[in-house]
């Protein structure tokens, strides 16, 4: 009779198995219920498989114990079981995490996350590369990481180091823990390799960069990446790999590499992950080649669903074609019309075509949010630039414009004055090294002084070689506008005024000594050695005996133009200028006698000096 009984096609749990189930799932268990589950899941024969199936059903009944349960399973089952859990992530792990939002139990989720990561290299070691790549990018680990975003970056790094068969760097782990533990949220979410420079290939304590890249790919703790001046040819291409998958990075600085490698990869990363949150992008001091720039980097910019706020491509040796391609991509994507900061300085090949491309961008974007434009030493057609800004930025928020190092042709004088008149928010203008006509400098000051909408204006006009004639035109403008209080900061370094120009501007009766609006004045590198310097110093005494409100004063020197020992008399007058709190006299090779007088003046009861810059070898 018994022989005719149909054989069971499933195995009831043995007593040992039941004990194991109890130890894993808790003491209050109904083993008949588990038998029923296994009966209806006949393909599972191994105890580990059965436990996973039981877990899948049990998870619906345990309520707040679900996170604890998962940790318990991971701790007490072998690596084979853990491997299956990862390989069948959507069947098991994802079910648990997604249905019950395990992130509510972050402490337990963190434990689970760390256990999975620390065993990750052992779990995946037996797979061929193709299969590993599939699980690596889609299932298993990615699932766990997606649902445990707040878990430790150092744990992720350790796991990735194991994956690359390295022990990992203890100093780097320590650096990460200190960074993440910083009370300042901005610093704690900023991965700054300037503070840990050992990703440099030539560093004595160089670390393997690949586990770091892999960790950034999965772990989403950091929102800012800062890499400057390291000796690698491939940092842009390396970190592009994590940009493909990381959608939390919002600020990226990879500067000072002087490399052309990686712009294609970065563009492809932006194409594949067009939902990236990158808003701040600084790739300055690298090399941009025309080849593939439009189809790579520019195409990536045009497809981004998040608009850039800050773009810095200065010192990138861009050609005219690259400049045009860049502005075309910024025009195509309306999201980039929110751009606030644009720096393309020291790309010396703009020419007329690049200037027109920039003008086209301003016209299409309306430049409503653009606040800072830096186009220094770009071989610009300034007439085109000024007219475009006048037309498109009259109602914008533009407050800073740097066009230094671009030749100021006479044809652009009128358009420059119109720009000053119509750009209502402009507060900083840098026209250094433009070699403008000294006469026009006077007209420009007149236009600035007569604008009622301008307040606290800063004018930087260094290295224009105005000479004595330029000093006269500047003085005449100040005399015509004695009551104006618009100009707060004036930089006139390197203009070769000499003692005659200084006499016009800074003698006791000089126009700048009587001006009460300028609070910051810079007049460095304007004299020649010898008699010129002595006369200039005697004239500068007028600054300290005037009614001016100067609080920051720079009188720096260099190898050709310096004051040296003759500044002794000048220093004795420092206490007479009540407003002075900061003085910079670097580059003047101060002698011991001058230094002695300087100390006496600074520490006198009347002096309000708070900071002073002086050569280390001045005495």
C-alpha positions in Angstrom: 0.0 0.0 0.0 2.7 2.3 1.0 4.6 1.4 -2.1 1.7 2.6 -4.2 1.7 6.0 -2.6 2.8 8.7 -5.0 6.2 10.0 -4.1 6.5 13.6 -3.0 8.2 15.7 -5.6 9.5 18.1 -3.1 11.5 17.8 0.1 10.1 18.7 3.5 12.6 20.7 5.6 14.7 18.5 7.8 15.1 19.3 11.5 18.5 20.9 10.8 17.0 22.9 8.0 14.2 24.1 10.2 16.7 25.2 12.9 18.5 27.1 10.2 15.3 28.7 9.0 14.5 29.7 12.5 17.9 31.2 13.1 17.6 33.2 9.9 13.9 34.3 10.0 13.3 34.6 13.7 12.0 32.3 16.5 8.3 32.8 15.8 8.0 30.7 12.6 5.3 28.3 11.3 7.3 25.7 9.6 4.3 24.1 7.9 3.8 27.4 6.1 7.4 27.2 4.8 6.8 23.6 3.7 3.9 24.8 1.7 6.0 27.5 0.1 8.7 25.0 -0.9 6.0 22.6 -2.1 4.9 25.2 -4.5 8.4 26.1 -5.6 9.7 22.6 -6.5 12.7 23.7 -8.5 14.5 24.8 -5.3 16.4 22.0 -3.7 19.3 23.7 -2.0 18.6 25.0 1.5 19.9 28.5 0.5 17.5 28.6 -2.4 14.6 27.7 -0.2 15.5 30.3 2.3 15.5 32.9 -0.4 12.1 31.8 -1.5 10.8 31.8 2.0 12.3 35.2 2.5 10.5 36.5 -0.5 7.1 35.6 1.0 8.0 36.2 4.6 9.1 39.8 3.9 5.4 40.7 3.4 4.6 39.8 7.0 7.6 41.1 9.1 6.9 44.8 9.0 9.7 46.9 10.5 11.9 43.8 10.9 12.5 43.6 7.2 15.9 45.4 7.2 17.1 43.4 10.2 16.0 40.2 8.4 18.0 41.0 5.3 21.1 41.8 7.3 20.7 38.5 9.2 20.5 36.5 5.9 23.6 38.2 4.5 25.6 37.6 7.6 24.7 34.0 8.1 24.5 32.5 4.6 27.6 31.7 2.6 29.0 33.7 -0.3 27.3 31.4 -2.8 23.9 32.5 -1.5 25.0 36.2 -1.5 26.2 35.7 -5.1 22.7 34.4 -6.0 21.1 37.4 -4.3 23.1 39.8 -6.4 22.8 37.9 -9.6 19.0 37.7 -9.2 18.8 41.2 -7.8 15.5 42.0 -9.5 14.0 38.8 -8.1 15.0 39.3 -4.5 16.9 42.3 -3.5 15.1 44.8 -5.6 11.7 43.4 -4.5 12.6 44.0 -0.9 14.1 47.5 -1.4 11.5 48.9 -3.8 8.4 47.5 -2.2 9.2 48.5 1.4 11.5 51.5 0.9 14.3 50.2 3.1 15.9 53.6 3.1 13.5 54.4 6.0 15.8 52.0 8.0 19.0 53.7 6.9 21.1 52.1 9.7 20.2 48.6 8.7 20.4 49.4 5.0 23.9 50.7 5.6 24.9 47.4 7.2 23.5 45.4 4.3 25.2 47.7 1.8 28.6 47.3 3.5 28.3 43.5 3.7 27.4 43.2 0.0 30.2 45.6 -1.0 32.9 44.0 1.1 32.3 40.6 -0.5 31.7 42.0 -4.0 35.1 41.0 -5.5 34.7 37.4 -4.2 31.2 37.2 -5.6 32.0 38.4 -9.1 35.5 36.9 -9.5 34.3 33.7 -11.2 32.4 35.4 -14.0 33.7 36.0 -17.5 34.1 39.7 -18.4 31.0 39.9 -20.6 28.7 38.4 -17.9 30.4 40.5 -15.2 29.8 43.7 -17.1 26.1 42.9 -17.4 25.7 42.4 -13.7 28.0 45.2 -12.9 26.1 47.9 -14.7 22.5 46.7 -14.5 21.7 44.3 -11.7 22.9 43.3 -8.3 25.3 45.8 -6.9 23.7 48.7 -8.8 20.3 47.8 -7.3 21.8 47.8 -3.7 23.6 51.1 -4.3 20.5 52.8 -5.8 18.5 52.1 -2.7 21.3 52.9 -0.2 22.7 56.2 -1.5 23.7 57.6 1.9 26.1 54.7 2.8 29.8 55.3 3.2 31.9 56.3 0.2 34.9 54.8 1.9 33.1 51.4 2.0 32.4 51.7 -1.7 36.1 52.5 -2.3 37.3 49.5 -0.3 35.0 47.2 -2.3 36.2 48.6 -5.6 39.8 48.3 -4.5 39.1 44.6 -3.8 37.6 44.3 -7.3 40.9 45.6 -8.8 42.8 43.2 -6.5 44.4 45.9 -4.4 44.3 46.6 -0.7 43.2 50.1 -1.2 44.9 53.2 0.3 44.5 53.8 4.0 45.5 57.5 3.7 42.8 57.9 1.0 40.2 56.1 3.2 41.1 58.4 6.1 40.9 61.5 3.8 37.4 60.4 2.7 36.2 59.9 6.2 37.5 63.3 7.3 35.9 65.0 4.3 32.5 63.3 4.7 32.6 64.0 8.4 33.1 67.7 8.0 30.3 69.8 9.6 30.2 72.1 6.6 27.9 70.4 4.1 29.5 72.1 1.1 32.9 70.7 2.1 31.6 67.3 3.1 30.1 66.8 -0.4 33.2 68.1 -2.2 35.9 65.6 -3.4 38.9 67.8 -3.5 42.0 66.1 -4.9 44.1 69.3 -4.3 43.9 68.3 -0.6 44.8 64.7 -1.5 47.2 65.0 -4.5 48.2 61.3 -4.6 46.3 60.5 -7.7 49.3 62.1 -9.4 51.2 59.5 -11.4 54.5 60.8 -10.1 53.6 61.1 -6.4 55.6 59.0 -4.0 52.4 57.9 -2.4 50.4 57.5 -5.7 47.2 55.5 -5.4 45.4 53.5 -8.0 42.8 55.9 -9.5 40.5 53.2 -11.0 38.8 52.1 -7.7 38.1 55.8 -7.1 36.5 56.2 -10.5 34.5 53.0 -9.9 33.3 54.2 -6.5 32.2 57.6 -7.9 30.3 55.7 -10.6 28.1 53.9 -8.0 28.2 56.0 -4.8 26.3 59.3 -5.1 27.5 61.1 -1.9 29.7 63.7 -3.6 28.2 66.5 -5.6 31.4 68.3 -6.4 34.6 67.1 -8.1 37.7 69.2 -7.9 40.9 68.1 -9.7 43.7 70.7 -10.4 47.3 70.5 -11.6 48.0 66.7 -11.5 50.4 65.0 -13.8 48.1 62.7 -15.8 47.2 62.9 -19.4 43.8 61.3 -19.0 41.8 62.7 -16.1 39.0 64.0 -18.2 38.5 60.7 -20.0 38.8 58.8 -16.7 36.3 60.8 -14.8 33.9 60.9 -17.8 33.3 57.2 -17.0 31.6 58.0 -13.7 29.7 60.9 -15.2 27.9 58.4 -17.5 26.2 56.9 -14.5 26.4 59.5 -11.7 23.5 62.0 -11.8 24.3 63.8 -8.5 27.5 65.5 -9.5 26.7 69.2 -10.1 30.1 70.9 -10.0 33.1 69.6 -11.9 36.5 71.2 -12.1 39.3 69.4 -14.0 41.8 72.1 -14.7 45.5 72.7 -15.4 46.2 69.3 -17.1 47.2 70.9 -20.5 45.8 67.8 -22.2 43.6 67.4 -25.2 42.6 63.8 -24.2 39.1 63.3 -23.0 36.8 65.9 -24.5 35.3 63.3 -26.8 34.7 60.9 -23.8 33.2 63.8 -21.8 30.8 64.6 -24.7 29.8 61.0 -25.1 29.2 60.8 -21.3 26.9 63.9 -21.5 25.1 62.3 -24.5 24.5 58.9 -22.7 23.6 60.6 -19.4 21.8 63.7 -20.6 19.9 63.9 -17.3 23.1 64.8 -15.5 22.8 67.6 -12.9 26.1 69.3 -13.9 25.6 73.1 -13.7 29.2 74.1 -13.0 31.9 73.0 -15.5 35.5 74.2 -15.3 37.9 72.6 -17.9 40.3 75.5 -18.1 44.0 75.1 -18.9 43.5 72.1 -21.2 43.8 71.8 -24.9 40.7 71.7 -27.2 41.3 70.3 -30.7 39.0 71.0 -33.6 38.7 67.3 -34.5 35.6 65.7 -33.0 34.9 68.7 -30.7 31.6 69.5 -32.4 30.4 65.9 -32.6 31.6 65.1 -29.1 31.7 67.8 -26.4 29.4 70.3 -28.2 26.8 67.7 -29.0 26.8 66.6 -25.4 26.2 70.2 -24.3 23.3 70.6 -26.8 21.5 67.5 -25.4 21.8 68.2 -21.7 18.5 68.5 -19.9 20.1 70.6 -17.2 21.4 74.0 -18.0 24.9 75.2 -17.2 25.3 78.1 -14.8 29.1 78.3 -14.9 31.3 77.5 -17.9 35.1 78.1 -17.8 37.2 77.1 -20.9 39.9 79.7 -20.5 43.5 78.9 -21.7 42.2 76.0 -23.9 43.8 77.1 -27.2 40.5 77.0 -29.0 40.5 77.7 -32.7 37.8 79.8 -34.5 35.9 76.6 -35.6 35.8 75.3 -32.0 34.6 78.7 -30.7 31.8 78.7 -33.3 30.8 75.1 -32.5 30.7 75.9 -28.8 28.4 78.9 -29.1 26.2 77.0 -31.6 25.6 74.3 -29.1 24.9 76.8 -26.3 22.3 78.4 -28.7 20.6 75.2 -29.6 20.0 74.1 -26.0 17.7 76.7 -24.3 18.6 75.3 -20.9 22.0 76.9 -21.3 20.4 80.3 -21.6 20.5 80.4 -17.8 24.3 80.7 -18.0 25.6 83.2 -15.4 29.3 82.9 -15.7 31.3 82.6 -19.0 35.1 82.6 -19.1 36.8 82.0 -22.4 39.9 84.1 -21.8 43.2 83.5 -23.4 41.8 81.6 -26.4 43.6 83.9 -28.9 41.8 82.8 -32.1 38.3 84.3 -31.8 38.7 86.9 -34.6 35.7 88.3 -36.3 34.0 84.9 -36.7 34.3 84.1 -33.0 33.0 87.6 -32.0 30.0 87.2 -34.3 29.3 83.7 -32.8 29.3 85.2 -29.3 27.0 88.0 -30.4 24.6 85.4 -31.9 24.6 83.6 -28.5 23.8 86.8 -26.7 21.0 87.6 -29.1 19.3 84.1 -28.9 19.8 83.7 -25.1 18.9 87.4 -24.4 21.6 87.1 -21.7 19.0 87.6 -19.0 21.0 85.8 -16.4 24.6 86.4 -17.6 26.4 88.2 -14.9 30.1 87.7 -15.6 31.8 87.7 -19.1 35.5 87.2 -19.3 37.0 87.3 -22.8 40.5 88.5 -22.1 43.2 88.1 -24.8 40.9 86.6 -27.4 41.7 88.8 -30.4 38.1 90.1 -30.3 36.4 92.5 -32.7 35.5 94.8 -29.8 33.1 96.8 -31.9 31.0 93.7 -32.5 31.2 92.8 -28.8 30.2 96.2 -27.5 27.2 96.5 -29.9 26.0 93.1 -29.0 26.1 93.8 -25.3 24.4 97.1 -25.8 21.6 95.5 -27.7 21.0 92.4 -25.6 22.2 93.2 -22.1 20.5 96.5 -21.3 18.0 94.7 -19.1 20.2 91.9 -18.0 22.1 91.3 -14.8 25.6 91.8 -16.3 27.9 93.2 -13.7 31.4 92.2 -14.8 33.1 92.5 -18.2 36.8 91.6 -18.9 38.0 92.5 -22.4 41.6 93.1 -21.4 44.3 92.2 -23.9 42.1 92.9 -26.9 43.2 95.8 -29.2 41.1 98.9 -28.7 40.6 100.3 -32.2 39.3 103.8 -32.7 36.3 102.4 -34.5 35.1 100.8 -31.2 35.2 104.0 -29.1 31.6 105.1 -29.8 30.1 101.6 -29.3 32.0 101.3 -26.0 30.5 104.6 -24.7 27.0 103.4 -25.8 27.6 100.1 -23.9 28.4 102.0 -20.7 25.3 104.2 -21.1 22.9 101.3 -21.7 24.2 98.5 -19.5 22.5 99.5 -16.3 24.0 96.8 -14.0 27.7 96.9 -15.0 29.9 97.5 -12.0 33.3 96.1 -13.0 35.1 96.8 -16.3 38.6 95.5 -17.1 40.3 97.2 -20.1 43.9 96.4 -19.2 46.5 95.9 -22.0 44.1 97.3 -24.7 46.5 100.1 -25.6 43.6 102.5 -26.1 44.1 106.1 -27.0 44.9 108.1 -23.8 42.4 110.7 -24.9 39.6 108.1 -25.0 40.4 107.1 -21.4 39.3 110.6 -20.4 36.1 110.3 -22.4 35.4 106.8 -20.9 35.7 108.2 -17.4 33.4 111.1 -18.3 30.7 108.6 -19.5 31.1 106.5 -16.3 30.8 109.6 -14.0 27.7 110.9 -15.7 25.6 107.6 -15.4 23.2 107.9 -12.5 22.4 104.2 -12.5 26.0 103.2 -11.8 27.1 102.7 -8.2 30.4 101.5 -6.7 32.1 101.1 -10.1 35.5 99.4 -10.5 37.7 100.3 -13.4 40.8 98.3 -14.2 43.1 99.9 -16.8 46.5 98.4 -16.1 49.4 98.2 -18.6 48.0 100.6 -21.2 51.2 102.8 -21.2 49.2 106.0 -20.9 52.3 108.0 -19.8 52.3 111.6 -18.7 49.7 112.5 -21.4 47.3 109.9 -20.2 47.6 111.2 -16.7 46.6 114.6 -17.9 43.4 113.3 -19.6 42.5 111.3 -16.5 43.1 114.3 -14.3 40.9 116.5 -16.5 38.0 114.0 -16.3 38.2 114.0 -12.5 38.2 117.8 -12.5 35.1 117.9 -14.7 33.3 115.5 -12.4 34.4 116.6 -8.9 31.1 115.8 -7.2 30.8 112.3 -8.6 31.0 109.4 -6.1 30.5 106.6 -8.6 34.1 105.3 -8.8 35.0 103.2 -5.8 38.0 101.2 -7.1 40.7 102.3 -9.6 43.6 100.3 -11.0 46.3 102.1 -13.0 49.3 99.8 -12.7 52.0 99.7 -15.3 51.0 102.9 -17.2 54.4 104.5 -17.0 53.1 107.8 -15.5 56.5 108.7 -14.1 57.0 111.5 -11.7 55.2 114.0 -13.9 52.1 111.9 -14.2 52.2 111.3 -10.5 52.5 115.0 -9.9 49.3 115.6 -11.9 47.4 112.9 -10.1 48.8 112.5 -6.6 50.5 115.7 -5.5 49.0 117.6 -2.6 46.9 119.5 -5.1 46.4 116.4 -7.4 42.9 115.5 -8.4 43.0 112.0 -6.9 44.1 113.2 -3.5 41.0 115.4 -3.3 38.7 112.6 -4.4 36.6 111.2 -1.5 34.9 108.4 -3.3 37.8 106.1 -4.3 38.4 103.5 -1.5 40.8 101.2 -3.4 43.7 102.5 -5.4 46.4 100.6 -7.2 49.3 102.5 -8.9 52.1 99.9 -9.1 54.9 99.7 -11.6 54.7 103.3 -12.9 58.2 104.7 -12.2 61.7 104.2 -13.5 64.7 103.6 -11.2 66.7 106.5 -9.9 65.6 110.2 -9.9 62.2 109.3 -11.3 61.5 107.1 -8.2 62.7 109.7 -5.7 60.5 112.4 -7.2 57.5 110.0 -7.4 57.8 109.1 -3.7 58.0 112.8 -2.7 54.8 113.4 -4.7 53.0 110.4 -3.2 53.2 112.0 0.2 50.1 113.9 -0.9 48.0 110.8 -0.7 48.7 110.4 3.1 48.0 114.1 3.8 44.8 114.3 1.8 41.2 114.0 2.6 40.8 110.9 0.6 39.0 107.8 1.9 41.5 105.2 0.5 41.5 102.0 2.6 43.4 99.7 0.2 46.6 101.0 -1.4 48.9 99.0 -3.7 52.3 100.5 -4.7 54.0 97.3 -5.9 57.3 97.2 -7.9 59.2 94.8 -10.1 62.8 94.4 -11.4 62.5 97.5 -13.5 60.3 99.8 -11.5 60.7 100.0 -7.8 61.1 102.4 -4.9 63.4 100.6 -2.5 65.0 102.5 0.3 63.5 105.9 -0.7 60.1 104.8 0.7 61.4 105.6 4.2 59.9 109.1 4.2 56.6 107.8 2.8 56.2 105.2 5.6 56.4 107.9 8.3 53.2 109.4 6.9 51.1 106.2 7.0 49.3 107.1 10.4 48.1 110.4 8.8 45.7 108.6 6.5 43.0 107.5 8.9 41.1 105.3 6.5 44.1 103.1 5.4 43.7 99.5 6.6 45.5 97.5 3.8 48.8 98.3 2.0 50.7 96.2 -0.6 54.3 97.2 -1.3 55.7 93.9 -2.6 58.4 93.9 -5.2 60.1 97.0 -3.9 63.1 95.4 -2.1 62.6 97.5 1.0 65.9 98.2 2.9 66.4 97.9 6.6 65.9 101.6 7.4 62.6 101.7 5.4 61.5 98.5 7.1 62.2 100.0 10.5 60.1 103.1 9.8 57.4 101.0 8.4 57.1 99.0 11.6 57.1 102.2 13.7 54.2 103.6 11.6 52.2 100.4 11.6 52.4 100.0 15.4 51.8 103.6 16.2 48.7 104.5 18.1 47.2 106.3 15.2 47.6 103.6 12.6 44.6 101.4 11.7 46.5 99.1 9.4 45.1 95.6 9.5 47.1 93.8 6.8 50.3 94.5 4.9 52.1 92.7 2.1 55.9 93.0 1.9 58.7 91.0 0.3 60.2 88.3 2.5 63.7 89.4 1.7 62.9 93.1 2.1 65.2 93.8 5.0 
